[in-house]
């Protein structure tokens, strides 16, 4: 009896243990470990396998149901293969798990179906980082699905190709490059550096072998081991140290450009074998922290790449784990561990998103593969004495080719959703919300340009304002913050799109100023026309070079460009580069050098080379070590009448010149009386036919390129109350509103010129700024002034510029401040004079050289003892092919930029004359093409005051 009791005791204990275990299982509520989005594509099967999605170790005790308008719910999965007509759909599905006690858990996710639109000409690059799964299973399927969807430019990039065909004897489906390495973890990509068998053969000596060991390099095994590359593609030896060189990886796999997409599929190695007690600590230290570092490292080198982490599969059944790992790793433990890690991956992506990096994603592939039939099996006896055969799984984590295709389908669906659709983000602000996007937009040659914008509420169509700019840092814009600043514009009914110019900021390629803007600008307009909120109205905005990018293509007169607000920029490239044959070294030259290929840090830049050195034509070779056709052409053609300026050769800008004449949309022009392009913008206005001018307007303020008072002029007669660009109270949206609503724009009347008269301190509204009807001439005095002009001596540095270069109005040095500057101070003005239009100066001069130049500027003294710049100009003796006999008297004429100012009784005018100004490349005192002069001469130049006259045009008394 007692023996019987003793025999029953173990059964009782077992029952108690099972009951306790069952209670513990029931105490923890299961949950679906799923991301809130699923991705699908027309013709591609989308799956949720319940056993892989639920974190219970006994999914078989639950009954599953799915409530959805699409797909079908089967015993082990929900599945849906969208059709073409489903493209672009968003469908919610609700997954429920039931036990005998009721609803155990529920999860709602949204299925995003990719659009069917594709751009076959767009090259899209994708890098895959992973372990042995990436090396052999799914990358070819991604390639095939994406290309079959129409994205024929999709290009996988990586250091190696898969070798599944060699291993299993199955014909490869594609040539999908990747970086998948057996046994790899996130940390391995940042630290591992072993040498392959091939590299071992190249080690020349034992000394070198020992040196490598000193670097921390592990030497791979001998020829008996596999010949896979063992080192991380991101790690290099540099200066005796292991370093992570992501750019070097890009150089090898993608011609130096960051991939558009980086897919990371890691986590199984090391995680599946952990025990409950140390799982959390292991995942944080050995998986999450290294993955965080890996993503940050990739992001630093690829700021705009879309980086995604794939959720891990939970493996298959215990038969496979027993076959591969005995009792060391079990299916139950792997299932729990991989669910825990997937939660970590989702939390890590949220961490990046919350910190502002919205281009880090989760791709839910872990539940996309059949956990039973997606893994290899073999026919075996159930036990040694059996005469029958059964199928048992024999690989716990590596799927079959067919299972690998399921993984590939899930990754491909995510890619197609991202390729086909614009990711628009939304953030709350001031009780409402703002929406924004950023994207790398491909140009016709495949170069991708960084583009971002603010968007209206979903479903709303509206006009879109376009800006393109080169003046940006090489870092991502805080687009969410920027979009919040555009909320007033959105409230007025406008969306904005901004693009970094080629080779600038976050955009790819190299910047050659002006040369790519036409093609890139037209491509951006095509992109905008495909935005979901495009309503057929585009408006252009920009100042200085930001206006030039639009002038570059406006001769095409796009029908949906309804208006433009283009400021402080003219369209005649000759005027941008030259003044009467003199290269504007201080304006175009210095600016061009700072911008040319500015992102290429490997390009030679010899800062000891200047535009003041002879010969000027060799500047490019001296400075960059190579020719630049755009700049070299400009330097070789200093004469306006040269056919080059009407050609389509690099640098000529011929397409810009007719932009105002050939376009028809209303354009508001702005400049300042001390802008660098004052004369050119006023010339544009004068040249426009009356009919075209009737729907445009021109505003001229009192200041320089910036439109702001010069700080040096504060509290002096050079500060003009109400004369800044901000004081005219006409902004871009005001002009655009007037066009859209068919009403006048206050302060910018169609067909009118509004300008500010200096020292009168009043705004005037007229059809145009013309020369005043009253002509007044002032003699420079008597006698002659002779000075020596040496082109190799540093040229005089005159403060500021009178409408043709940088600097604006500034206080001038005292008369004759250098021995090569001749100053002529005129008698005090005898009456009030309101000057309008273009002053001129005629000098009687002589030189001992066959050609030379004269620079002149007009200053005014307004009773405070200081001289203020009015205007300046430069000419040569042989301008436009004239002949000069050394030693003879001749006349040179200066015609200054437009102006409007008041002279009071007692004011004094002063003329400074020299033969150079640091704003311009020096004249060599040799007749002929100045850029070719190698040996300049020294000139003795004379100005005869009695034969020289300053002419003003004024309003009637």
Residue pairs with C-beta under 8 A, 6 or more apart in sequence:
25 56
25 57
25 58
26 101
29 104
29 105
30 54
30 55
30 56
30 62
30 97
30 104
30 105
31 54
31 55
31 105
31 107
32 53
32 54
32 55
32 95
32 97
32 105
32 106
32 107
33 53
33 54
33 55
33 311
33 339
33 342
33 343
33 366
34 48
34 53
34 95
34 107
34 109
34 364
34 367
35 109
35 311
35 346
35 362
35 364
36 108
36 109
36 110
37 109
37 110
37 111
37 112
37 364
38 46
38 48
38 93
38 109
38 110
38 111
38 112
38 364
39 46
39 111
39 112
39 114
39 363
39 364
39 410
39 413
39 414
39 416
39 417
40 46
40 80
40 82
40 111
40 112
40 113
40 114
40 413
40 417
41 82
41 113
41 114
41 145
41 149
41 412
41 413
41 416
41 417
42 82
42 83
42 84
42 86
42 87
42 113
42 114
42 116
42 149
43 81
43 82
43 83
43 84
43 149
44 81
44 82
44 145
44 409
44 412
44 413
44 416
45 79
45 80
45 81
45 406
45 409
46 71
46 79
46 80
46 81
46 82
46 111
46 368
46 409
46 410
46 413
47 77
47 78
47 79
47 367
47 368
47 369
47 370
47 406
47 410
48 66
48 77
48 78
48 79
48 95
48 367
48 368
49 76
49 77
49 367
49 368
49 369
49 370
49 371
50 59
50 62
50 64
50 76
50 77
50 78
50 95
50 97
51 59
51 60
51 76
51 314
51 371
52 313
52 314
52 366
52 367
52 369
52 371
53 95
53 366
53 367
54 62
54 97
54 105
55 335
55 336
55 339
56 62
56 97
57 332
57 335
57 336
61 99
62 97
62 98
62 99
62 104
63 97
63 98
63 99
64 73
64 95
64 96
64 97
64 98
65 73
65 95
65 96
65 98
66 73
66 78
66 93
66 94
66 95
66 96
67 93
67 94
67 96
68 78
68 80
68 91
68 92
68 93
68 94
69 91
70 80
70 82
70 86
70 89
70 91
70 93
70 111
71 78
71 79
71 80
71 93
72 78
72 79
72 80
76 370
76 372
77 370
78 93
78 95
80 111
82 89
82 113
84 116
86 113
87 113
87 114
87 115
87 116
88 113
88 114
88 115
88 116
88 421
89 111
89 113
90 110
90 111
90 112
90 113
91 110
91 111
91 113
92 108
92 109
92 110
92 111
93 108
93 109
93 110
93 111
94 106
94 107
94 108
95 106
95 107
95 108
95 109
96 103
96 105
96 106
97 103
97 104
97 105
97 106
98 104
112 417
113 417
114 149
114 413
114 416
114 417
114 419
114 420
114 421
115 420
115 421
116 149
116 150
116 420
117 150
117 420
118 149
118 150
118 151
118 419
118 420
119 150
119 151
119 153
119 442
120 150
120 151
120 152
120 153
121 153
121 442
121 444
121 446
122 151
122 153
122 442
122 446
123 153
123 155
123 442
123 446
124 151
124 153
124 154
124 155
124 260
124 261
124 419
125 155
125 156
125 157
125 254
125 257
125 259
125 260
125 261
126 142
126 154
126 155
126 156
126 157
126 259
126 260
126 261
126 262
126 263
126 415
127 156
127 157
127 158
127 178
127 179
127 253
127 254
127 259
127 261
127 262
127 263
128 134
128 139
128 142
128 156
128 158
128 176
128 178
128 179
128 180
128 262
128 263
128 265
129 179
129 180
129 189
129 262
129 263
129 264
129 265
129 266
129 294
130 178
130 179
130 180
130 181
130 184
130 263
130 264
130 265
130 266
131 180
131 181
131 182
131 183
131 184
131 185
131 265
131 266
131 268
131 269
132 180
132 181
132 182
132 183
132 184
132 398
133 180
133 265
133 268
133 397
133 398
133 399
133 404
133 407
134 178
134 179
134 180
134 265
135 160
135 162
135 163
135 178
135 180
135 181
135 182
136 162
136 163
136 164
136 167
136 180
136 398
136 404
137 164
137 398
137 399
137 401
137 403
137 404
137 407
137 408
138 404
138 405
138 407
138 408
138 411
139 156
139 162
139 174
139 176
139 178
139 180
139 408
140 162
140 164
140 172
140 173
140 174
140 176
140 408
141 173
141 404
141 405
141 407
141 408
141 409
141 412
142 156
142 176
142 408
142 411
142 412
142 415
143 154
143 156
143 173
143 174
143 175
143 176
144 173
144 174
144 408
145 408
145 409
145 412
145 413
145 416
146 154
146 412
146 415
146 416
146 419
147 154
149 416
151 416
151 419
153 446
154 415
154 419
156 176
156 177
156 178
157 177
157 253
157 254
157 259
158 177
158 178
158 179
158 233
158 253
159 177
159 179
159 229
159 233
159 249
159 252
159 253
160 177
160 178
160 179
160 180
160 229
161 175
161 176
161 177
161 178
162 172
162 176
162 178
162 180
164 170
164 172
164 401
165 171
165 172
168 401
170 401
177 253
179 233
181 188
181 228
181 229
181 230
181 232
182 228
183 269
184 192
184 232
184 266
184 269
185 266
185 267
185 269
185 270
185 286
185 287
185 290
186 264
186 266
186 267
186 287
186 290
186 291
186 293
186 294
187 286
187 290
188 232
189 232
189 233
189 234
189 235
189 294
190 232
190 234
190 235
190 244
190 290
190 293
190 294
190 297
191 232
191 235
191 242
192 230
192 231
192 232
192 235
193 215
193 216
193 217
193 218
193 231
193 232
193 235
193 236
193 237
193 242
194 217
194 218
194 219
194 220
194 230
194 231
195 203
195 212
195 217
195 218
195 219
195 220
195 230
195 231
196 220
196 227
196 228
196 229
196 230
196 231
197 220
197 221
197 222
197 223
197 225
197 227
198 227
199 220
200 219
200 220
200 222
203 209
203 212
209 219
212 219
212 237
213 219
214 240
215 237
215 240
215 241
215 242
216 242
217 237
217 242
218 230
220 230
233 249
233 252
233 253
234 244
234 245
234 246
234 249
234 297
235 242
235 243
235 244
235 245
236 242
236 243
236 244
236 245
236 248
237 243
238 245
244 297
246 297
246 298
246 300
246 301
246 302
247 256
247 301
250 256
250 257
250 258
250 259
250 301
250 302
253 259
257 508
258 301
258 302
258 303
258 304
258 305
259 302
259 305
260 305
260 306
260 440
260 448
261 305
261 306
261 307
261 308
261 415
261 418
262 298
262 302
262 305
262 306
262 307
262 308
263 308
263 310
263 363
263 411
264 291
264 294
264 295
264 307
264 308
264 309
264 310
265 309
265 310
265 312
265 365
266 287
266 291
267 287
267 291
267 312
267 338
267 341
267 345
268 312
268 313
268 338
268 397
270 282
270 286
270 287
271 282
271 283
271 287
271 312
271 337
271 338
271 341
272 315
272 329
272 333
272 334
272 337
272 338
272 397
273 325
273 328
273 329
273 333
273 337
274 282
274 283
274 333
274 337
275 333
276 336
279 336
279 337
279 340
280 340
283 340
283 341
283 344
284 344
287 341
287 344
288 344
288 348
291 309
291 345
291 348
292 348
292 351
295 307
295 309
295 348
295 352
295 360
298 305
298 307
299 305
299 307
299 357
299 360
303 475
303 476
303 506
304 359
304 438
304 440
304 448
304 450
304 476
304 506
305 359
306 359
306 361
306 418
307 359
307 360
307 361
308 360
308 361
308 362
308 363
308 414
309 345
309 348
309 349
309 360
309 361
309 362
309 363
310 362
310 363
310 365
310 366
310 407
310 410
310 411
311 342
311 345
311 346
311 362
311 363
311 364
311 365
311 366
311 367
312 338
312 341
312 342
312 345
312 366
313 338
313 365
313 366
313 369
313 371
313 397
313 399
313 407
314 334
314 335
314 338
314 339
314 366
314 371
315 321
315 331
315 334
315 335
315 338
315 371
315 396
315 397
316 331
316 371
316 372
316 374
316 375
316 393
316 395
316 396
316 397
317 331
317 371
317 372
317 393
318 330
318 331
318 332
319 392
319 393
319 394
320 331
320 375
320 376
320 392
320 393
320 394
320 395
320 396
321 329
321 330
321 331
321 334
321 396
323 392
323 393
323 394
323 395
323 396
324 394
324 395
324 396
325 396
329 396
331 396
334 396
334 397
338 366
342 366
345 362
346 362
349 360
349 361
349 362
352 360
353 360
356 478
356 480
358 423
358 425
361 414
361 418
363 410
363 411
363 414
364 410
365 407
365 410
365 411
368 406
368 407
368 409
368 410
369 399
369 403
369 406
369 407
370 403
370 406
372 393
373 402
373 403
374 399
374 400
374 402
374 403
374 406
375 393
375 395
375 396
375 398
375 399
375 400
375 403
376 393
376 394
376 395
376 398
376 399
376 400
377 391
377 392
377 393
377 394
378 391
378 392
378 394
379 389
379 390
379 391
380 389
380 390
380 391
380 392
381 387
381 388
381 389
381 390
382 388
382 390
399 406
399 407
422 437
422 439
422 531
422 532
423 437
423 439
424 435
424 436
424 437
424 455
424 458
425 435
425 436
425 437
425 479
425 480
426 433
426 434
426 435
426 436
427 433
427 434
427 436
427 480
427 483
427 484
429 484
429 487
430 487
432 487
434 454
434 480
434 483
434 484
434 486
434 487
434 490
435 454
435 455
435 456
435 457
435 458
435 483
436 452
436 453
436 454
436 455
436 479
436 480
436 482
436 483
437 452
437 453
437 455
437 479
438 450
438 451
438 452
438 453
438 476
438 477
438 479
439 451
439 452
440 448
440 449
440 450
440 451
440 508
441 448
441 449
441 451
441 499
441 523
441 524
441 527
442 448
442 449
443 449
443 502
443 509
443 516
443 519
443 520
443 523
444 519
444 523
445 519
447 502
447 507
447 508
447 509
448 507
448 508
449 499
449 500
449 501
449 502
449 507
449 508
449 509
449 520
449 524
450 476
450 477
450 499
450 500
450 505
450 506
450 507
451 497
451 498
451 499
451 500
451 524
451 527
452 477
452 479
452 482
452 497
452 498
453 464
453 495
453 496
453 497
453 498
454 482
454 483
454 486
454 487
454 489
454 490
454 495
454 496
455 495
455 531
455 533
456 462
456 490
456 493
456 495
456 533
460 533
461 532
461 533
461 534
461 535
462 493
462 494
462 495
462 533
462 535
462 537
463 493
463 494
463 495
463 535
463 537
463 538
463 539
463 562
463 736
463 740
464 494
464 495
464 496
464 497
464 528
464 531
464 533
464 534
464 535
464 537
464 538
464 539
465 489
465 494
465 495
465 496
465 497
465 538
465 539
465 540
465 541
465 732
465 733
465 736
466 496
466 497
466 498
466 499
466 524
466 525
466 528
466 538
466 539
466 540
466 541
466 550
467 496
467 497
467 498
467 499
467 541
467 542
467 546
468 498
468 499
468 500
468 501
468 517
468 520
468 521
468 524
468 542
468 546
468 549
468 550
469 498
469 499
469 500
469 501
469 504
469 505
469 542
469 545
469 546
469 549
470 500
470 501
470 503
470 504
470 505
470 511
470 513
470 545
470 595
471 504
471 545
471 546
472 500
472 504
472 505
472 506
473 505
474 505
474 506
474 599
475 505
475 506
476 506
477 498
477 506
486 496
489 495
489 496
489 733
492 733
492 737
494 539
494 733
494 736
495 531
495 533
497 524
497 528
497 531
499 507
499 520
499 524
500 506
500 507
501 507
501 511
501 516
501 517
501 520
501 549
502 508
502 509
502 510
502 511
502 516
502 520
503 509
503 510
503 511
503 512
503 597
503 598
503 599
504 511
504 595
504 598
504 599
509 516
510 597
510 599
510 600
511 595
511 596
511 597
511 598
511 599
512 596
512 597
512 628
512 630
512 650
513 545
513 591
513 592
513 595
513 596
513 630
514 548
514 552
514 573
514 630
514 651
514 653
514 656
515 630
515 650
515 651
517 548
517 549
517 552
517 553
518 552
518 553
518 655
520 549
521 549
521 550
521 552
521 553
522 553
522 556
525 538
525 553
525 558
525 560
525 561
528 534
528 538
529 560
536 560
537 560
537 562
537 740
538 558
538 560
538 561
538 562
539 561
539 562
539 563
539 564
539 565
539 732
539 736
539 739
540 550
540 554
540 561
540 563
540 564
540 565
540 566
541 564
541 565
541 566
541 732
542 548
542 549
542 550
542 565
542 566
542 567
542 569
543 566
543 567
543 568
543 569
543 670
544 567
544 568
544 569
544 705
545 569
546 569
547 566
547 567
547 568
547 569
548 569
548 571
548 656
550 564
550 566
551 566
551 569
551 571
551 656
551 659
551 660
552 655
552 656
552 659
553 655
553 659
554 561
554 564
554 659
554 660
554 662
554 663
555 655
555 656
555 658
555 659
555 661
555 662
555 663
556 662
557 662
557 663
557 664
557 665
561 663
561 665
562 665
562 666
562 736
562 739
562 740
563 665
563 666
563 667
563 668
563 735
563 736
563 739
564 665
564 666
564 667
564 668
565 667
565 668
565 731
565 732
565 735
565 736
566 667
566 668
566 669
566 670
567 669
567 670
567 671
567 725
568 670
568 671
568 672
568 675
568 676
568 677
568 681
568 705
568 707
569 677
569 681
570 576
570 677
570 680
570 681
570 683
570 684
571 653
571 656
571 657
571 658
571 659
571 660
571 680
571 684
572 653
572 656
572 657
572 680
572 683
572 684
573 634
573 645
573 651
573 652
573 653
573 654
573 656
573 657
574 640
574 645
574 653
575 677
575 679
575 680
575 683
576 584
576 587
576 588
576 653
576 677
576 680
577 583
577 584
577 588
577 634
577 651
578 584
578 638
578 640
579 804
579 805
579 873
579 874
579 920
580 873
580 874
580 875
580 876
580 879
581 638
581 639
581 640
581 876
581 879
581 930
582 638
582 853
582 874
582 876
582 920
582 921
582 923
583 589
583 611
583 616
583 634
583 635
583 638
583 920
583 921
583 931
584 804
584 805
584 919
584 920
585 610
585 611
585 612
585 918
585 919
585 920
585 921
586 805
586 806
586 918
586 919
586 920
587 676
587 804
587 805
587 806
587 919
588 634
589 611
589 921
590 611
592 631
593 623
596 624
596 628
596 631
597 603
597 624
603 624
604 623
604 624
604 625
604 626
605 623
605 624
606 622
606 623
606 624
606 625
609 619
609 622
609 623
611 619
611 921
612 794
612 795
612 918
612 921
612 922
613 619
613 622
614 791
614 792
614 924
614 933
614 934
614 935
614 936
615 931
615 932
615 933
615 934
616 635
616 921
616 930
616 931
616 932
616 933
617 632
617 635
617 636
617 931
617 932
619 631
619 635
620 626
620 627
620 628
620 631
620 632
621 627
629 649
629 650
629 651
630 650
630 651
631 651
632 651
633 644
633 649
633 650
633 651
633 652
634 651
635 931
636 644
636 929
636 931
637 644
637 645
638 929
638 930
638 931
639 880
641 880
644 652
645 652
645 653
645 654
646 652
646 654
647 654
648 654
648 655
660 667
660 684
660 687
660 688
660 692
660 696
661 687
661 688
661 689
661 692
664 692
664 695
665 739
666 695
666 696
666 697
666 735
666 739
666 750
667 696
668 696
668 697
668 698
668 699
668 730
668 735
668 745
668 748
669 681
669 684
669 685
669 696
669 697
669 698
669 699
670 698
670 699
670 700
670 701
670 707
670 725
671 677
671 678
671 681
671 682
671 698
671 699
671 700
671 701
672 678
672 700
672 701
672 702
672 703
672 704
672 705
672 707
672 725
672 808
673 700
673 701
673 702
673 703
673 755
673 756
673 758
673 803
673 897
673 898
673 899
673 900
673 901
674 702
674 703
674 704
674 705
674 800
674 801
674 802
674 803
674 808
674 809
675 681
675 704
675 705
675 803
675 808
676 704
676 705
676 801
676 803
676 804
676 805
676 806
678 700
678 803
678 804
678 897
678 898
679 803
679 804
679 897
679 898
681 698
682 698
682 700
682 769
682 897
682 898
685 693
685 696
685 698
685 753
685 768
686 768
688 696
690 751
693 751
694 750
694 751
695 750
695 751
696 750
696 751
697 735
697 745
697 748
697 749
697 750
697 751
697 752
697 753
697 754
698 752
698 753
698 754
698 768
699 725
699 728
699 730
699 747
699 748
699 753
699 754
699 755
700 753
700 754
700 755
700 756
700 769
700 898
700 900
701 707
701 723
701 724
701 725
701 727
701 728
701 755
701 756
702 720
702 723
702 724
702 756
702 758
703 709
703 710
703 720
703 723
703 724
703 725
703 808
703 809
704 710
704 806
704 807
704 808
704 809
705 806
705 808
707 724
707 725
707 726
708 724
708 725
708 726
709 719
709 720
709 724
710 718
710 808
710 809
710 810
712 810
712 811
713 719
713 809
713 810
713 811
716 811
716 864
716 866
716 868
717 759
717 862
717 863
717 864
717 868
718 809
718 810
718 811
718 868
720 756
720 758
720 759
720 761
721 761
722 756
722 761
722 763
723 756
723 758
723 761
728 747
728 748
728 754
728 763
729 746
729 747
730 745
730 746
730 747
730 748
734 745
734 746
734 747
734 748
735 745
735 748
737 743
737 745
738 744
738 745
738 748
744 750
747 754
748 754
749 765
751 767
752 765
752 766
752 767
753 765
753 766
753 767
753 768
753 769
754 763
754 764
754 765
755 763
755 764
755 766
755 769
755 900
756 762
756 763
756 764
756 900
757 763
757 764
757 834
757 900
757 901
757 902
758 899
758 900
758 901
758 902
759 862
759 901
759 902
759 903
759 904
760 834
760 900
760 901
760 902
764 900
769 836
769 837
769 898
769 900
770 836
770 837
771 836
771 837
771 838
771 953
772 834
772 835
772 836
772 837
772 952
772 953
772 954
772 955
772 956
773 953
773 955
773 956
774 953
774 954
774 955
774 956
774 957
775 951
775 952
775 953
775 954
776 833
776 951
776 952
776 953
776 954
777 949
777 950
777 951
777 952
778 826
778 827
778 909
778 949
778 950
778 951
778 952
779 826
779 945
779 946
779 948
779 949
780 824
780 826
780 843
780 911
780 943
780 945
780 946
780 948
780 949
780 950
781 824
781 826
781 945
781 946
782 945
782 946
783 944
783 945
783 946
784 942
784 943
784 944
784 945
785 822
785 824
785 913
785 942
785 943
785 945
786 940
786 941
786 942
786 943
787 819
787 820
787 821
787 822
787 914
787 915
787 940
787 941
788 819
788 820
788 938
788 939
788 940
788 941
789 820
789 852
789 914
789 915
789 916
789 925
789 938
789 939
789 940
789 941
790 820
790 938
791 916
791 922
791 923
791 924
791 925
791 936
791 937
791 938
792 922
792 936
793 820
794 918
795 916
795 917
795 918
795 920
795 922
796 817
796 818
796 820
796 821
796 914
796 916
796 917
796 918
797 917
797 918
798 812
798 857
798 869
798 872
798 912
798 917
798 918
798 919
799 807
799 810
799 811
799 812
799 813
799 869
800 807
800 808
800 809
800 810
800 812
800 869
801 807
801 808
801 869
801 872
801 919
802 809
802 857
802 858
802 869
802 870
802 871
802 872
802 873
802 896
802 897
803 871
803 896
803 897
803 898
803 899
804 872
804 873
804 897
805 919
805 920
806 919
807 919
808 869
809 868
809 869
809 870
810 868
810 869
811 866
811 867
811 868
812 857
812 859
812 866
812 867
812 868
812 869
812 910
812 912
813 867
814 867
815 823
815 825
815 867
815 910
815 912
816 822
816 823
817 823
818 914
820 914
820 915
820 916
821 912
821 913
821 914
822 912
822 913
822 914
822 943
823 910
823 911
823 912
823 913
824 910
824 911
824 912
824 913
824 943
824 945
824 948
825 908
825 909
825 910
826 908
826 909
826 910
826 911
826 950
827 908
828 905
828 906
828 907
828 908
829 903
829 904
829 905
829 906
829 907
829 908
829 909
830 905
831 905
831 957
832 902
832 903
832 904
832 905
833 902
833 903
833 952
833 954
834 900
834 901
834 902
834 903
834 954
834 955
835 899
835 900
835 901
835 902
835 903
835 952
835 953
835 954
836 899
836 900
836 953
836 954
836 955
837 898
837 899
837 900
837 953
838 895
838 896
838 897
838 898
838 899
838 953
839 858
839 870
839 871
839 896
839 899
839 950
839 951
839 952
839 953
840 893
840 894
840 895
840 896
840 950
840 951
841 856
841 858
841 873
841 893
841 894
841 896
841 911
841 948
841 949
841 950
841 951
842 891
842 892
842 893
842 894
842 948
842 949
842 951
843 854
843 856
843 891
843 892
843 893
843 894
843 913
843 943
843 944
843 947
843 948
844 889
844 890
844 891
844 943
844 944
844 946
844 947
844 948
845 854
845 877
845 889
845 890
845 891
845 892
845 941
845 942
845 943
845 944
846 887
846 888
846 889
846 890
846 941
846 942
846 944
847 877
847 884
847 886
847 887
847 925
847 939
847 940
847 941
847 942
848 886
848 887
848 939
848 940
849 886
849 925
849 926
849 937
849 939
850 878
850 884
850 885
850 886
850 926
850 927
851 876
851 877
851 878
851 884
851 923
851 925
851 926
851 927
851 928
852 876
852 877
852 915
852 923
852 925
852 939
852 941
853 874
853 875
853 876
853 877
853 915
853 916
853 923
854 874
854 875
854 876
854 877
854 892
854 913
854 914
854 915
854 941
854 943
855 872
855 873
855 874
855 913
855 914
855 915
855 916
855 917
855 920
856 872
856 873
856 874
856 894
856 911
856 912
856 913
857 869
857 870
857 871
857 872
857 873
857 911
857 912
858 869
858 870
858 871
858 872
858 896
858 909
858 910
858 911
858 950
859 867
859 868
859 869
859 870
859 909
859 910
859 911
859 912
860 867
860 868
860 870
860 901
860 903
860 907
860 908
860 909
860 910
861 867
861 868
861 907
861 908
861 909
861 910
862 868
862 904
862 907
863 904
863 906
863 907
867 910
870 896
870 899
870 901
870 909
871 896
871 897
871 899
872 896
872 917
873 894
873 895
873 896
874 894
874 917
874 920
875 892
875 893
875 894
876 892
876 923
877 884
877 890
877 892
878 884
878 927
879 892
884 890
884 927
889 944
889 947
891 947
903 909
909 950
911 948
911 950
913 943
915 923
915 939
915 941
916 922
916 923
921 930
921 931
922 936
923 930
923 936
924 930
924 933
924 935
924 936
924 937
925 936
925 937
925 938
925 939
926 933
926 935
926 936
926 937
